[in-house]
């Protein structure tokens, strides 16, 4: 069986079953699991399915399947989410960016919380619809397939007309020298629009995002309101940031 035909069959199996294991595909297609894993990696890069531990899931199932298989550093993101929740009060109007740290925040919000939350992330919007007292407003636009967020001028224009209490923004890179940066130009513009729309901005940053710089500026170090990390506040890794005056949670 040729590679193109084999990969089509993999996509078909994932579409039908929503989730399939590498061992199942290996047996069904009569090839090694290493071959299947390489196929899955290529198909994931093409956004035709989503690679998870031990196999693959459909891109639709991805909206409902953000668990340990997909959320890397899950325990760290739980710690950040629980800290961030302490900053939220009843009646707030909130914006949330995309990313699995914000997704974990959405998942762990208390059932008693009453709030209005805007987001341009499909997975986060779907998660929030399960919350009994939160009004969820999804910001439409061009859908970025791999990250399942909307991008483009429509999102930026929508955000420019908002005035909210707090924004929770996922961090791609943070450094004292450059502040917060991102790998995507469009996403950096959206995050800037979120900052302009918000009374307070809270950045959520796992340990692996610190001391790194990417291509596009989001905000300078001196413009950062609050950063929530998975470190304890007395951790030596945060000393330079504390000495520089960063407000850490």
C-alpha positions in Angstrom: 0.0 0.0 0.0 1.4 3.4 -1.0 1.9 6.1 1.6 -0.8 8.4 0.2 -3.4 5.7 0.2 -2.3 4.5 3.7 -2.6 8.0 5.2 -6.0 8.5 3.6 -7.2 5.3 5.3 -5.8 6.6 8.6 -7.8 9.9 8.3 -10.9 7.9 7.4 -10.5 5.6 10.5 -10.0 8.6 12.7 -13.0 10.4 11.2 -15.3 7.3 11.7 -14.1 6.3 15.2 -13.1 9.8 16.5 -10.1 8.2 18.3 -7.8 5.3 17.2 -4.7 3.8 18.6 -1.4 3.3 16.7 -1.5 -0.4 17.5 -5.0 -0.7 16.0 -3.9 1.1 12.8 -0.7 -0.9 12.6 -2.7 -4.2 12.7 -5.4 -3.0 10.3 -3.0 -1.6 7.7 -0.3 -4.2 8.1 2.6 -1.9 8.8 4.8 -1.2 11.8 3.7 1.1 14.6 6.7 3.3 13.8 5.3 3.8 10.3 1.9 4.7 11.7 3.5 7.2 14.2 5.3 8.9 11.3 2.1 9.1 9.3 0.2 10.5 12.3 2.8 13.2 12.8 2.6 14.2 9.2 -1.2 14.3 9.2 -1.2 16.3 12.4 1.1 18.9 10.8 -1.4 19.1 8.0 -4.2 19.6 10.5 -6.0 16.5 9.2 -6.1 14.9 12.6 -4.7 15.5 16.1 -1.8 13.5 17.4 -2.3 12.2 21.0 -0.4 9.8 23.2 -0.7 6.3 21.7 -2.7 7.3 18.6 -4.8 10.1 17.0 -8.1 11.8 17.4 -10.2 13.8 14.9 -9.9 17.6 14.7 -13.6 17.8 15.8 -13.0 15.5 18.7 -10.1 17.8 19.7 -12.6 20.3 20.9 -13.8 17.9 23.6 -10.6 15.9 24.2 -8.2 18.3 25.9 -7.1 16.0 28.7 -3.7 14.6 29.8 -3.1 13.3 26.2 -3.2 16.8 24.7 -2.4 19.2 27.6 1.3 19.0 28.2 2.5 20.1 31.6 -1.1 19.5 32.8 -0.3 19.7 36.5 1.6 23.0 36.1 -1.4 24.5 34.2 -3.8 23.4 36.9 -1.6 25.3 39.5 -1.7 28.4 37.3 -5.5 28.1 36.8 -6.2 27.8 40.5 -4.1 30.9 41.2 -5.8 32.8 38.4 -9.2 32.0 39.7 -8.5 34.0 42.9 -8.3 37.1 40.8 -11.9 36.7 39.5 -15.0 38.1 41.1 -18.7 37.7 40.4 -20.1 39.9 37.7 -16.8 40.5 35.9 -16.5 40.8 32.2 -13.5 38.8 31.0 -11.6 38.1 27.8 -9.6 34.9 27.4 -7.0 34.2 24.7 -6.4 30.7 23.3 -4.1 28.1 24.6 -4.3 25.1 26.9 -3.5 27.0 30.1 -6.5 29.2 29.5 -8.5 26.1 28.6 -7.6 24.6 32.0 -8.7 27.9 33.6 -12.1 27.7 31.8 -12.4 24.1 33.0 -11.7 24.8 36.6 -13.9 27.9 37.1 -16.2 27.5 40.1 -19.8 26.5 39.2 -21.1 29.4 41.4 -19.2 32.0 39.3 -21.4 34.5 37.4 -19.5 36.3 34.7 -19.4 37.2 31.0 -16.5 35.8 29.1 -15.4 36.6 25.5 -13.0 34.3 23.7 -11.8 33.7 20.2 -10.8 30.1 21.0 -13.3 27.4 20.0 -12.1 24.8 22.6 -12.5 27.4 25.4 -15.9 28.5 24.1 -17.1 24.9 24.1 -15.7 24.3 27.6 -17.4 27.5 28.9 -20.8 26.4 27.5 -20.8 23.6 30.1 -20.6 26.2 32.9 -24.1 27.0 34.3 -23.8 30.7 35.1 -21.3 32.0 32.6 -22.5 34.0 29.5 -20.1 32.9 26.7 -19.5 35.1 23.7 -17.4 33.7 20.9 -15.6 36.1 18.7 -15.8 35.0 15.1 -13.3 35.3 12.3 -11.0 33.2 10.2 -10.3 29.9 11.9 -6.7 28.8 12.4 -7.1 25.0 12.0 -4.1 23.8 14.1 -4.9 25.9 17.2 -8.7 26.2 16.7 -8.7 30.0 17.3 -10.1 32.8 15.1 -7.7 35.4 13.7 -7.8 38.3 11.3 -9.0 41.9 11.2 -12.6 40.9 12.3 -11.3 39.7 15.7 -9.2 42.8 16.2 -12.0 45.2 15.3 -14.4 43.3 17.6 -11.9 43.6 20.5 -11.3 47.3 19.8 -15.0 48.0 20.8 -14.8 46.1 24.1 -14.2 47.4 27.6 -13.7 44.5 30.1 -12.5 44.1 33.7 -9.8 41.6 33.1 -8.0 39.7 30.3 -6.3 36.4 30.7 -3.6 36.0 28.1 -1.5 32.9 27.5 2.2 33.6 27.2 4.3 32.1 24.5 7.6 33.8 25.7 8.6 36.1 28.5 11.9 37.8 29.2 13.0 40.8 31.2 14.8 42.2 28.1 12.0 41.9 25.6 8.8 41.5 27.7 6.1 39.3 26.2 6.5 38.1 22.6 4.7 35.6 20.4 5.6 33.4 17.4 2.6 34.6 15.2 2.2 38.1 13.9 -1.7 38.0 13.8 -1.9 36.5 17.3 0.4 39.2 18.6 -1.9 41.9 17.2 -4.9 40.2 18.7 -3.2 40.1 22.1 -2.4 43.8 21.8 -6.1 44.5 21.1 -7.0 42.5 24.2 -4.6 44.6 26.3 -6.1 47.8 25.0 -9.6 46.5 25.8 -8.9 45.5 29.4 -8.8 47.3 32.7 -6.4 44.7 34.0 -4.3 42.1 32.1 -3.1 38.8 33.6 -0.6 36.7 31.8 -0.4 33.0 32.3 3.1 31.5 31.9 4.3 28.0 32.5 8.0 27.6 33.6 9.1 26.7 30.0 8.0 30.1 28.7 10.3 32.1 30.9 13.6 33.6 29.7 12.7 33.2 26.1 12.1 35.5 23.1 10.0 35.0 20.0 9.6 37.1 16.8 6.7 39.5 17.5 6.2 41.9 20.4 3.1 41.8 22.5 4.1 44.2 25.3 7.3 45.5 26.9 8.4 44.3 30.3 7.4 47.6 32.0 3.9 47.3 30.6 3.1 43.9 32.2 0.4 44.1 34.8 0.5 40.6 36.5 2.0 37.3 35.6 0.7 34.0 37.1 3.3 31.1 37.0 3.4 27.6 38.2 6.4 28.4 40.5 6.1 29.2 44.2 6.8 32.9 44.7 10.0 32.1 46.7 11.4 29.9 43.9 14.9 31.1 42.9 13.9 31.0 39.2 11.7 34.0 39.8 14.3 36.1 41.6 15.4 38.2 38.6 11.8 38.9 37.7 10.9 40.0 41.3 14.1 42.1 41.5 13.0 43.8 38.2 9.6 44.7 39.8 7.3 42.2 38.1 4.0 41.6 39.9 3.9 37.8 40.3 1.2 35.5 41.6 
